[in-house]
């Protein structure tokens, strides 16, 4: 029996003792053993094509190539993709991020692997890089939701997860209420490469939410300085294009 099979077996035992919560309704999952309630599957909206050819947002204008944000700004990453439309899963991500619902990552990772897996593997990445949070936030929260998500996705796709390559060294203000310019200023000198000799050529940054791309850009800036040649991202959810 493989290590993954053993983990799955003990996961079922734990689900029986401590029923898994549905990532949509947050009630005990029905039927038992599932990752989401059957009746809740249709309540989440997936990010649909046509996609912005840079960030991966769903485009309202089918003839467009880039979303409004990407047509107005030069990003430092190569390309991105995302699974869900953010408005449909905002409450779920809030609980995953702030209320200790790490178990949601099993469903999130399964869906990302199923829907985005081929595209991620086609990039031939050396590693998945979760967006780091400041140590002070991690002590309060107890975990980094991007790391939990990256671990689940990496396990399913067989891609290593590198958690110690880049660190958030400056405590930044919450991004949700900031303008695009304020986000950029907020992230100046926020990240630092932790290794002198970075041997990764292609990486995929993993995050829970993509909005304007300021966080990914700030990370990509430091990663390129360290010698990483190709930088992509995969987000659990993405905001709507203008």
Buried (B, 14 or more C-beta within 10 A) or exposed (E): EEEEEEEEEEBEEEBEEEBBBBBBBBEEBBEEEBBBBEEBEEEBBBBEEBBBEBBBBBBEEEEBEBBBBBEEBEBBBBBBBBBBBBEBBEEBBEBBBEEEBBBBBBBBBBBBBEBBBEBBBEBEBBBBBBBBBBEEEBEEBEEBBBBBBBBBBBBBBEBEBBBEBBBBEEEBEEBEEBEEEEBBEBBEEBBEBBEEEBEBEBBBBBBBBBBBBBBBBBBBBBBBEBEBEBBBBBBBBBBEBE
